[in-house]
Amino acid sequence: MTKNPAGTLNYPISVQRLPQNGLNIKIEADEKERAALRDFHELEDVKSFKADLQIVPWKKDGIRIRGKVRADIVQACVVTLEPIETRIDTDIDTLFVPENSRLARLPLDENGELVISAEGPDIPETFSSDTLDAGAIAEEFFELAIDPYPRKQGVEAAPPLTVDVGDDNDDVAKPVNPFAALKDWKQET
């Protein structure tokens, strides 16, 4: 991860010149960066975005990034479309190793099958240049913390659509199948 593809937060850090006791980095998005975050992540607004990161050497040639991302955002409720203000407060603890590092290899068992434990540690991510983009890393954790289906407090999901079938039992309503209109459709070749 060397450059943020969205171009919203770019804070490249040279990992070859990293002090032994690490670096502390504070990122605070300006108005232009907050607008770019808003547009890229399809939010109503990003009122604030701050990241406090500690970047330290890890093992022989790896990098450990720990810290916190805090943001105040506005999203649209998925039911009412009303604006919802949300506070994001998420922790970062991730590892990076050069792509040729033995630490980047996936663990295999004696049969050569991949071994991944849901409770075990994450496998370090890899990087290929001499820089890491601390802004892109902070933005990745920001994105993971955004509720993909925000709902205003007290609002229930919309009930399923029903249609009155109109046969002998007039009070009977059946759910509408969204694919019912396609049942008679045939593709012409």
GUVEXDREN-958222 format. One line per field, with one value per residue: residue number from 0; x, y, z of N, C-alpha, C, O in turn. Coordinates in pm, 1 decimal. Layout:
# residues N
k <- NUM_...
n.c1 <- X_...
n.c2 <- Y_...
n.c3 <- Z_...
ca.c1 <- X_...
ca.c2 <- Y_...
ca.c3 <- Z_...
c.c1 <- X_...
c.c2 <- Y_...
c.c3 <- Z_...
o.c1 <- X_...
o.c2 <- Y_...
o.c3 <- Z_...
# end
This chain:
# residues 189
k <- 0_1_2_3_4_5_6_7_8_9_10_11_12_13_14_15_16_17_18_19_20_21_22_23_24_25_26_27_28_29_30_31_32_33_34_35_36_37_38_39_40_41_42_43_44_45_46_47_48_49_50_51_52_53_54_55_56_57_58_59_60_61_62_63_64_65_66_67_68_69_70_71_72_73_74_75_76_77_78_79_80_81_82_83_84_85_86_87_88_89_90_91_92_93_94_95_96_97_98_99_100_101_102_103_104_105_106_107_108_109_110_111_112_113_114_115_116_117_118_119_120_121_122_123_124_125_126_127_128_129_130_131_132_133_134_135_136_137_138_139_140_141_142_143_144_145_146_147_148_149_150_151_152_153_154_155_156_157_158_159_160_161_162_163_164_165_166_167_168_169_170_171_172_173_174_175_176_177_178_179_180_181_182_183_184_185_186_187_188
n.c1 <- 85.8_104.8_9.5_-286.2_-560.0_-792.7_-706.8_-768.9_-665.9_-337.8_-45.8_251.0_499.0_834.9_967.9_1222.9_1371.6_1282.0_1278.9_1426.2_1273.5_1033.4_766.7_540.8_236.5_8.3_-290.6_-503.7_-780.6_-827.0_-1062.5_-1094.1_-1000.8_-1185.4_-1417.8_-1352.3_-1337.9_-1605.6_-1736.4_-1613.6_-1676.7_-1946.4_-2108.3_-2316.8_-2193.8_-1868.0_-1770.9_-1551.9_-1221.6_-977.4_-665.6_-453.8_-150.0_92.8_391.1_603.4_913.2_897.0_983.5_1236.0_1221.9_972.3_676.7_483.8_169.1_-13.4_-294.9_-553.8_-858.0_-1069.6_-1380.8_-1640.7_-1935.7_-2201.4_-2471.8_-2722.4_-3031.2_-3125.9_-3391.2_-3563.1_-3427.6_-3345.3_-3101.9_-2833.4_-2629.2_-2312.3_-2059.3_-1736.1_-1505.6_-1242.1_-1003.0_-666.2_-451.1_-214.7_-3.7_275.9_479.2_768.9_705.9_861.3_924.6_964.2_773.7_542.9_441.0_181.4_57.8_98.7_-30.0_85.9_-5.4_5.7_-201.8_-377.5_-374.2_-580.0_-679.7_-972.1_-964.0_-699.2_-399.9_-398.6_-268.6_26.0_6.5_141.0_405.1_561.1_740.0_956.6_798.8_505.9_163.3_32.1_-202.4_-379.4_-399.5_-521.0_-760.5_-865.0_-934.0_-1121.6_-1320.6_-1398.1_-1525.2_-1757.1_-2105.5_-2277.0_-2550.1_-2710.6_-2946.9_-3195.8_-3244.9_-3496.2_-3640.4_-3793.9_-3734.7_-3868.7_-4189.5_-4249.3_-4360.3_-4699.1_-4964.7_-5307.8_-5470.8_-5728.7_-5901.1_-6120.6_-6070.4_-6072.5_-5936.3_-5680.1_-5345.3_-5062.1_-4704.1_-4521.4_-4345.6_-4042.6_-3946.2_-4156.0_-4259.7_-4087.8_-4140.2_-4273.2_-4109.0_-3897.5_-3588.1_-3482.8_-3307.5
n.c2 <- -115.8_186.3_425.6_609.8_508.1_656.4_904.2_1071.6_1101.3_1147.9_1060.2_992.1_782.7_729.3_417.6_324.3_512.8_512.2_589.0_401.8_404.8_469.3_661.2_922.7_1019.8_1267.4_1313.3_1538.7_1599.9_1847.6_2094.2_2042.8_1777.6_1651.4_1690.5_1533.2_1281.7_1259.3_1249.0_1022.7_811.9_818.6_976.1_1201.1_1414.3_1494.9_1595.8_1609.9_1468.2_1279.0_1128.2_952.2_814.9_563.4_463.5_201.6_11.8_-340.1_-660.5_-790.9_-656.1_-545.3_-337.4_-186.3_-50.8_141.6_290.6_540.9_629.6_898.7_1039.3_1259.4_1210.7_1245.6_1059.2_920.0_795.7_462.7_396.2_622.9_827.6_1049.9_1272.0_1139.2_1183.6_1059.7_924.7_819.6_608.4_437.3_174.0_116.6_-141.7_-286.1_-481.8_-460.3_-598.6_-633.7_-742.4_-963.7_-1087.6_-1353.6_-1358.9_-1284.9_-1499.3_-1736.6_-1950.7_-2303.3_-2633.8_-2971.8_-3109.6_-2931.6_-2753.5_-2445.8_-2270.1_-2099.0_-1923.8_-1817.3_-1695.3_-1642.3_-1438.1_-1171.0_-1204.0_-1040.5_-745.9_-668.1_-462.9_-288.9_-87.4_173.5_324.1_381.0_462.2_646.5_792.8_659.0_416.7_495.4_587.2_349.1_207.0_385.8_361.9_94.8_123.7_262.2_252.5_44.6_36.2_260.4_345.9_554.7_622.1_435.9_387.3_141.8_-130.0_-112.3_-255.5_-567.3_-552.0_-611.3_-774.1_-773.3_-1069.9_-1120.8_-1345.5_-1593.9_-1546.2_-1246.8_-1100.4_-1189.4_-1127.0_-1143.4_-1166.9_-960.7_-1080.6_-977.7_-1072.7_-1169.3_-1048.8_-1131.2_-1393.7_-1475.7_-1391.5_-1443.1_-1512.8_-1397.5_-1552.0
n.c3 <- 0.0_-111.0_-217.9_-187.1_-363.4_-397.9_-352.1_-143.0_126.5_162.5_304.3_287.9_432.6_494.0_524.0_539.2_667.7_922.6_1261.9_1534.9_1770.4_1660.7_1498.9_1571.6_1442.8_1352.3_1192.7_1046.0_868.2_621.9_491.8_214.3_195.4_363.6_213.8_-7.5_116.8_195.2_-57.8_-182.0_-7.9_-12.6_165.3_356.9_484.0_610.0_900.3_1068.4_1080.1_1222.0_1287.5_1497.6_1497.7_1566.4_1441.1_1418.6_1400.8_1329.5_1421.1_1204.1_943.2_928.8_980.1_1230.6_1286.2_1497.6_1655.0_1651.1_1492.5_1455.9_1378.0_1273.3_1116.6_870.5_771.5_548.3_658.6_597.4_579.2_614.2_488.0_622.2_769.0_965.4_1236.0_1311.5_1518.6_1465.7_1608.8_1614.0_1658.7_1547.8_1462.9_1305.4_1085.5_863.9_610.9_396.8_60.1_-12.4_222.0_458.6_652.2_529.1_404.9_366.8_624.3_610.1_657.6_741.6_519.6_318.6_305.4_340.7_646.7_849.9_1128.0_1286.7_1533.7_1556.7_1500.4_1255.8_923.9_824.5_617.1_292.5_151.4_-121.1_-180.1_-55.1_105.8_306.3_299.5_534.3_553.4_378.9_512.0_754.0_644.2_542.5_778.1_875.6_677.0_720.0_963.2_913.7_923.5_711.0_669.6_789.7_1037.8_1157.4_1500.9_1661.0_1430.8_1246.6_1018.2_688.2_627.7_450.1_107.8_19.7_-155.3_-230.6_-285.8_-372.9_-401.5_-272.7_-2.1_95.8_287.9_284.8_236.7_33.5_29.0_-198.4_-467.4_-587.2_-825.7_-967.1_-1196.8_-1388.8_-1448.8_-1682.1_-1874.7_-2146.1_-2282.9_-2592.1_-2853.6
ca.c1 <- 0.0_193.3_-65.2_-429.5_-618.3_-895.0_-638.3_-830.7_-569.4_-206.0_59.2_354.2_600.0_949.3_992.2_1366.3_1427.2_1200.7_1360.4_1408.7_1161.6_912.7_715.4_402.2_181.3_-128.4_-350.8_-632.2_-824.2_-875.1_-1194.4_-1088.1_-989.0_-1314.3_-1510.8_-1315.0_-1382.2_-1752.3_-1776.0_-1565.8_-1745.0_-2089.8_-2166.1_-2380.1_-2093.1_-1762.1_-1750.2_-1414.6_-1147.7_-847.1_-600.2_-330.8_-85.0_229.9_449.9_727.4_968.6_845.8_1074.9_1354.3_1197.1_830.5_627.7_358.5_97.0_-119.1_-349.4_-697.9_-920.9_-1194.0_-1444.8_-1783.4_-1992.4_-2346.9_-2518.9_-2867.3_-3098.8_-3165.4_-3536.9_-3631.3_-3336.2_-3312.9_-2961.1_-2796.7_-2492.2_-2246.6_-1920.5_-1649.9_-1395.0_-1194.9_-861.3_-583.4_-335.8_-190.4_136.2_316.1_612.3_800.0_640.9_950.1_952.7_910.4_658.0_426.0_393.7_66.1_93.6_45.2_-14.1_171.9_-60.1_17.8_-325.9_-373.4_-426.2_-617.0_-762.7_-1055.5_-920.3_-556.2_-362.0_-407.2_-144.7_68.5_-8.5_272.1_431.1_665.9_833.6_1015.8_704.5_368.7_75.4_-39.6_-337.2_-460.6_-424.1_-622.2_-887.0_-916.2_-1000.6_-1237.8_-1422.1_-1447.6_-1606.7_-1881.8_-2221.2_-2324.8_-2696.1_-2747.1_-3090.4_-3226.2_-3288.4_-3640.1_-3703.6_-3788.8_-3724.1_-3996.3_-4252.0_-4246.8_-4475.3_-4796.5_-5068.8_-5431.4_-5488.1_-5863.4_-5982.7_-6226.6_-6032.3_-6034.7_-5846.2_-5547.5_-5246.9_-4940.9_-4588.2_-4491.9_-4216.5_-3989.1_-3912.6_-4278.4_-4277.3_-3995.5_-4173.4_-4314.5_-4007.3_-3809.6_-3479.8_-3480.2_-3168.0
ca.c2 <- 0.0_301.4_547.7_595.1_519.7_760.7_1032.0_1158.1_1129.9_1096.9_1092.5_889.3_771.9_649.3_311.8_301.4_613.1_508.1_579.9_277.4_419.8_494.4_795.4_952.9_1102.5_1317.6_1352.4_1605.8_1632.6_1983.7_2101.9_1976.0_1632.9_1604.5_1684.6_1415.4_1164.9_1256.4_1204.5_887.7_713.8_840.3_1024.7_1332.9_1511.1_1456.1_1718.3_1607.6_1343.5_1285.1_1000.8_955.4_688.6_535.4_373.9_151.8_-108.1_-465.7_-769.1_-748.6_-558.0_-511.9_-211.2_-197.9_76.9_140.3_423.7_560.9_719.0_957.6_1123.2_1290.2_1203.0_1248.8_962.0_918.7_677.6_376.7_383.3_751.6_917.1_1163.9_1271.3_1082.6_1216.2_942.6_941.6_703.3_602.5_301.4_147.7_58.9_-222.0_-365.7_-509.2_-460.1_-653.5_-630.2_-855.3_-1079.7_-1133.7_-1485.6_-1335.2_-1260.6_-1626.7_-1792.4_-2075.1_-2427.7_-2748.6_-3077.7_-3153.9_-2821.9_-2676.1_-2316.5_-2272.1_-1966.2_-1934.3_-1699.0_-1631.9_-1614.7_-1304.7_-1146.8_-1215.9_-904.2_-699.2_-647.1_-340.1_-316.0_23.6_215.4_410.9_341.1_578.4_646.1_845.3_551.7_317.2_554.0_590.0_211.8_175.9_474.9_300.4_-26.0_161.6_325.9_162.8_41.4_50.0_340.6_360.3_651.8_555.5_418.9_357.0_0.1_-157.0_-104.1_-387.9_-616.9_-517.0_-718.8_-747.9_-845.4_-1169.2_-1104.1_-1466.0_-1614.6_-1484.8_-1109.4_-1040.5_-1249.9_-1052.5_-1222.7_-1083.4_-940.8_-1133.7_-879.7_-1138.3_-1222.1_-992.6_-1196.9_-1534.7_-1503.6_-1335.2_-1541.3_-1446.5_-1432.2_-1573.0
ca.c3 <- 0.0_-117.9_-249.9_-173.5_-497.0_-402.0_-345.6_-43.1_232.3_125.6_400.5_272.0_537.5_452.7_621.5_547.9_759.2_1043.3_1383.4_1610.5_1864.3_1582.3_1468.6_1605.8_1336.0_1370.2_1065.5_1058.6_732.6_599.1_428.3_83.7_219.7_417.7_99.7_-86.5_195.2_183.3_-191.3_-211.0_77.3_-33.1_289.8_347.5_526.4_703.3_978.0_1118.9_1062.0_1288.1_1312.7_1576.7_1466.0_1606.4_1341.0_1477.2_1337.3_1384.4_1385.4_1127.7_837.6_925.6_1037.1_1304.5_1295.9_1598.4_1677.9_1659.1_1396.0_1506.0_1277.3_1286.3_982.0_855.1_672.6_527.9_710.8_485.3_575.2_599.2_416.8_707.3_807.8_1094.9_1276.0_1368.9_1561.2_1442.4_1704.1_1589.4_1683.9_1441.8_1503.6_1185.4_1054.1_723.5_584.0_254.2_-7.2_-21.8_357.6_493.5_738.9_444.1_350.6_436.0_692.9_554.5_746.4_687.0_391.1_223.5_301.1_407.4_782.9_898.9_1247.0_1307.1_1657.4_1548.4_1452.0_1111.7_848.7_788.4_479.3_231.6_77.2_-218.9_-197.8_71.8_176.0_336.0_304.2_661.5_528.4_319.4_616.9_842.2_570.4_533.0_904.6_875.9_591.8_785.3_1078.5_868.9_920.0_572.7_667.3_906.7_1061.7_1261.3_1623.1_1674.0_1302.3_1211.7_875.2_617.3_616.5_312.3_25.8_4.1_-253.5_-201.7_-391.5_-423.8_-422.1_-174.2_125.9_62.8_385.5_274.9_157.3_15.5_-2.2_-339.6_-509.9_-681.7_-951.0_-1026.7_-1331.3_-1481.4_-1467.0_-1820.6_-1963.7_-2209.4_-2357.1_-2733.6_-2898.5
c.c1 <- 90.8_119.5_-213.1_-493.6_-725.1_-831.4_-692.6_-733.5_-435.7_-102.6_166.6_460.0_711.5_976.7_1141.3_1432.0_1349.9_1291.0_1329.2_1292.9_1032.9_880.0_573.5_351.4_38.5_-176.9_-484.6_-671.0_-872.7_-1008.0_-1197.8_-1080.4_-1118.5_-1419.2_-1480.6_-1355.1_-1533.9_-1795.0_-1735.8_-1642.1_-1896.8_-2161.4_-2232.8_-2278.5_-1988.3_-1724.7_-1609.0_-1354.2_-1010.2_-795.0_-472.5_-266.9_55.0_282.2_587.0_780.2_914.9_931.9_1187.8_1324.5_1050.8_800.4_497.0_298.1_-16.8_-171.0_-499.9_-741.5_-1051.8_-1250.5_-1589.7_-1838.3_-2143.8_-2381.1_-2669.3_-2923.2_-3147.6_-3316.5_-3602.5_-3554.1_-3305.4_-3165.6_-2940.7_-2652.1_-2433.5_-2104.1_-1847.4_-1532.1_-1342.6_-1044.5_-795.1_-472.5_-310.6_-40.5_158.2_456.8_640.5_745.4_730.3_984.1_892.5_787.9_529.8_369.0_278.1_104.9_23.4_63.1_71.5_122.4_-51.3_-107.8_-311.7_-439.1_-452.7_-712.0_-841.5_-1013.8_-773.3_-526.7_-378.1_-270.0_-102.4_40.4_131.2_281.1_551.0_764.0_892.2_925.6_572.6_286.3_-9.0_-181.7_-429.7_-494.3_-531.3_-758.7_-948.5_-990.1_-1124.5_-1352.0_-1481.8_-1540.4_-1739.4_-1992.5_-2276.7_-2476.8_-2741.7_-2898.5_-3109.9_-3283.0_-3441.1_-3711.3_-3684.0_-3774.5_-3863.2_-4057.6_-4247.5_-4373.6_-4567.7_-4898.7_-5190.6_-5458.6_-5630.0_-5941.2_-6082.0_-6196.0_-5981.6_-5938.4_-5704.2_-5459.0_-5120.8_-4825.0_-4566.4_-4353.7_-4160.3_-3954.6_-4035.4_-4298.4_-4188.5_-4035.7_-4211.2_-4213.1_-3919.9_-3706.9_-3483.5_-3334.6_-3155.5
c.c2 <- 122.6_430.7_516.9_613.0_627.5_899.0_1124.2_1196.6_1067.2_1149.9_985.6_898.2_682.7_545.0_280.1_399.0_618.1_496.0_451.6_286.7_461.3_640.9_806.7_1052.0_1141.5_1365.8_1419.2_1654.8_1776.8_1977.9_2027.2_1823.5_1576.1_1594.8_1562.9_1286.7_1147.7_1198.5_1059.8_781.6_732.2_875.3_1159.7_1442.3_1441.6_1584.2_1727.0_1471.3_1362.7_1143.4_1027.2_818.2_681.8_430.6_332.9_32.5_-232.8_-579.3_-714.5_-636.5_-517.5_-378.7_-240.9_-59.3_58.6_281.7_424.7_656.3_765.9_1047.5_1147.0_1298.2_1216.4_1153.7_976.5_787.2_593.2_359.4_516.6_853.1_1044.9_1157.2_1216.7_1121.4_1097.3_978.3_809.8_715.3_459.5_290.3_87.6_-20.6_-318.7_-376.7_-508.1_-518.0_-639.0_-755.9_-977.8_-1138.0_-1272.1_-1472.0_-1311.3_-1390.3_-1680.2_-1925.3_-2195.6_-2538.9_-2855.5_-3132.3_-3044.8_-2738.0_-2549.7_-2325.4_-2129.0_-1986.1_-1804.9_-1623.5_-1591.9_-1475.9_-1294.1_-1164.6_-1074.4_-872.7_-673.1_-508.8_-365.1_-201.2_61.3_312.2_339.0_468.6_571.2_699.4_738.3_445.6_368.6_555.0_451.5_173.7_262.9_410.4_176.3_5.7_226.1_221.3_161.0_58.4_131.9_357.8_456.1_578.3_552.9_385.1_209.1_-14.8_-149.4_-243.7_-435.1_-575.6_-637.6_-676.2_-832.0_-940.3_-1174.0_-1231.2_-1477.2_-1548.3_-1343.2_-1047.7_-1095.5_-1164.6_-1137.2_-1129.1_-1076.4_-997.2_-1036.6_-940.7_-1193.6_-1172.6_-1061.8_-1340.3_-1569.3_-1451.3_-1445.1_-1464.8_-1494.5_-1447.2_-1552.7
c.c3 <- 0.0_-145.2_-242.1_-310.8_-507.1_-399.0_-238.5_67.5_194.2_224.7_392.1_382.0_485.3_560.7_633.3_644.6_890.8_1166.6_1460.6_1709.2_1793.4_1562.1_1521.2_1502.7_1371.9_1234.0_1097.6_919.8_725.5_523.7_294.1_100.1_276.5_306.9_12.9_-14.5_183.6_50.1_-217.7_-132.1_76.6_97.1_264.7_383.0_611.5_776.4_1034.7_1090.8_1123.7_1305.9_1391.3_1561.4_1524.8_1508.9_1392.9_1397.2_1407.5_1330.5_1299.6_1027.7_825.1_991.8_1110.5_1317.0_1395.2_1615.4_1680.5_1549.1_1458.1_1396.6_1316.2_1145.6_987.1_741.3_656.8_582.3_592.6_474.7_543.0_514.6_495.5_746.3_949.1_1122.7_1350.6_1407.3_1535.2_1537.9_1696.9_1611.1_1561.1_1507.9_1388.6_1158.0_904.1_714.2_434.9_186.1_-21.9_115.1_381.4_584.0_659.1_387.3_433.5_500.8_629.0_656.8_678.4_553.2_284.1_211.0_385.6_544.0_826.6_1015.7_1263.5_1433.2_1654.0_1497.3_1301.1_1048.9_809.5_642.0_423.8_166.7_-11.5_-237.8_-62.1_147.7_201.6_343.3_431.4_645.0_472.8_423.1_712.9_773.4_557.1_661.5_923.7_797.3_657.1_903.0_1040.2_863.4_777.5_560.4_788.6_916.8_1177.9_1382.9_1630.8_1544.6_1272.5_1060.7_812.6_607.7_471.6_237.3_14.3_-99.3_-215.9_-316.2_-444.8_-450.5_-307.3_-39.2_98.6_163.7_374.4_184.5_149.8_-16.2_-153.0_-368.1_-612.7_-817.3_-1022.9_-1169.4_-1433.2_-1514.5_-1611.5_-1921.9_-2018.0_-2290.5_-2501.6_-2777.2_-3045.6
o.c1 <- 147.4_163.0_-258.7_-483.5_-745.5_-893.2_-665.4_-720.6_-423.0_-75.2_173.9_504.2_685.5_1005.3_1182.0_1538.8_1353.4_1371.1_1218.1_1221.6_932.4_954.2_496.0_414.1_-41.1_-112.5_-568.0_-603.8_-948.9_-1059.4_-1294.2_-1146.1_-1157.6_-1500.2_-1572.5_-1401.4_-1583.9_-1879.8_-1815.6_-1669.1_-1967.7_-2261.0_-2207.5_-2276.4_-2016.7_-1655.7_-1552.7_-1425.4_-935.1_-870.7_-393.2_-322.0_126.1_224.8_675.8_703.1_890.3_950.7_1231.3_1392.8_1009.8_887.7_410.6_365.9_-103.6_-99.5_-564.8_-670.9_-1132.9_-1177.3_-1652.3_-1794.9_-2206.2_-2328.3_-2736.0_-2868.9_-3204.8_-3365.8_-3688.0_-3610.7_-3245.9_-3109.5_-3019.4_-2563.3_-2496.0_-2036.6_-1891.8_-1467.4_-1393.0_-969.1_-858.1_-406.9_-377.9_38.6_71.7_542.4_547.4_739.6_678.6_1065.4_784.6_706.8_420.2_260.8_278.1_176.8_-95.6_159.4_124.0_199.4_-96.5_-120.7_-243.0_-547.8_-360.7_-812.4_-785.0_-1026.6_-727.9_-617.3_-372.1_-167.7_-186.2_49.0_227.3_180.3_633.6_864.0_877.7_969.8_533.7_335.4_-108.9_-272.4_-545.1_-604.4_-622.4_-860.6_-1070.7_-1097.7_-1222.8_-1465.6_-1602.9_-1624.9_-1826.1_-1974.7_-2319.2_-2526.8_-2804.4_-2967.4_-3048.6_-3360.0_-3507.0_-3831.1_-3571.9_-3800.1_-3963.2_-3986.0_-4242.5_-4481.1_-4522.2_-4916.3_-5177.6_-5468.5_-5651.2_-6043.0_-6122.3_-6286.6_-5861.7_-5866.4_-5616.2_-5494.5_-5078.4_-4843.4_-4589.8_-4256.8_-4223.3_-3935.7_-4022.5_-4348.6_-4213.2_-3972.7_-4184.1_-4232.0_-3873.4_-3737.2_-3486.8_-3249.4_-3046.2
o.c2 <- 157.4_536.5_411.1_720.7_684.1_998.0_1244.2_1314.9_944.8_1269.8_897.9_1006.9_572.3_579.7_214.6_369.4_718.8_403.0_399.3_188.7_486.3_730.6_711.3_1154.9_1058.7_1448.1_1362.4_1739.7_1822.6_1869.8_1956.6_1749.6_1464.7_1502.1_1496.6_1192.3_1036.8_1109.4_982.3_673.3_669.4_813.1_1224.3_1548.7_1341.5_1670.3_1835.7_1371.5_1451.5_1050.9_1114.2_717.6_782.1_322.5_416.5_-39.3_-232.1_-592.4_-601.4_-534.1_-462.0_-316.0_-311.8_36.9_-27.2_379.3_323.8_751.7_686.5_1122.0_1064.9_1380.5_1201.1_1164.7_1037.3_680.1_647.1_312.8_523.9_954.5_1138.0_1048.0_1243.9_1094.7_1041.5_1053.2_703.1_819.7_370.9_384.1_17.9_28.7_-421.1_-292.9_-549.2_-490.4_-632.6_-862.7_-1087.6_-1230.0_-1303.9_-1564.3_-1316.7_-1390.5_-1669.6_-2004.7_-2190.4_-2538.8_-2832.5_-3194.8_-3064.7_-2659.4_-2548.1_-2381.7_-2048.1_-2056.3_-1695.8_-1501.3_-1515.7_-1403.7_-1393.5_-1142.7_-995.6_-959.4_-658.1_-447.0_-451.6_-218.5_-13.2_375.8_248.4_572.0_499.4_655.4_727.8_390.7_294.3_527.0_437.4_114.3_217.7_404.8_154.9_-76.4_243.0_114.1_265.0_91.3_78.0_380.8_440.9_483.4_654.8_356.7_158.2_79.3_-177.4_-340.5_-353.1_-565.6_-751.2_-557.5_-947.3_-897.7_-1227.1_-1224.1_-1375.4_-1500.3_-1322.3_-953.5_-1051.6_-1134.7_-1195.7_-1025.3_-1173.2_-964.2_-1014.3_-867.5_-1257.4_-1246.6_-1051.1_-1403.3_-1680.1_-1466.8_-1531.1_-1365.8_-1614.4_-1365.5_-1566.0
o.c3 <- 103.6_-99.6_-285.3_-369.6_-614.4_-437.9_-241.9_98.9_194.0_228.6_478.2_419.2_437.4_675.3_729.3_698.3_961.4_1175.1_1452.2_1730.2_1859.9_1602.2_1515.5_1477.5_1416.2_1168.8_1168.1_861.3_810.6_495.3_264.7_26.9_241.6_305.8_-35.1_-78.6_164.9_44.7_-270.3_-184.0_155.2_134.1_163.0_321.2_677.3_721.8_1047.8_1079.0_1083.3_1335.4_1355.5_1606.1_1531.9_1495.7_1409.6_1333.6_1528.1_1209.6_1321.0_1026.9_723.2_1051.7_1059.0_1353.2_1379.2_1592.8_1708.2_1516.4_1505.7_1331.4_1383.2_1065.0_1092.1_630.6_740.5_555.1_497.8_372.0_454.7_473.9_441.3_755.7_1039.8_1041.7_1440.7_1336.7_1577.5_1546.1_1765.9_1585.5_1481.7_1599.6_1376.7_1201.2_826.7_798.2_354.7_247.0_-42.4_123.3_331.4_591.8_714.9_328.5_556.2_440.1_598.0_733.5_569.4_480.3_171.3_117.1_487.7_556.9_838.8_1004.2_1255.3_1439.2_1739.4_1455.6_1228.7_1113.7_765.5_555.0_499.2_132.3_17.8_-307.4_34.9_243.4_127.9_388.7_436.5_715.7_514.3_422.7_749.5_836.6_560.0_654.9_982.4_844.4_650.4_938.7_1125.9_805.5_727.3_452.8_879.8_817.4_1283.5_1368.4_1609.7_1546.4_1273.1_985.6_878.7_582.2_379.9_296.6_1.0_-126.8_-174.6_-431.3_-553.8_-519.3_-251.1_28.9_80.4_130.6_448.4_70.5_249.5_-79.8_-225.3_-299.8_-716.1_-914.4_-1127.4_-1254.1_-1553.3_-1599.5_-1657.8_-2042.6_-1943.1_-2357.0_-2529.6_-2742.1_-3100.6
# end
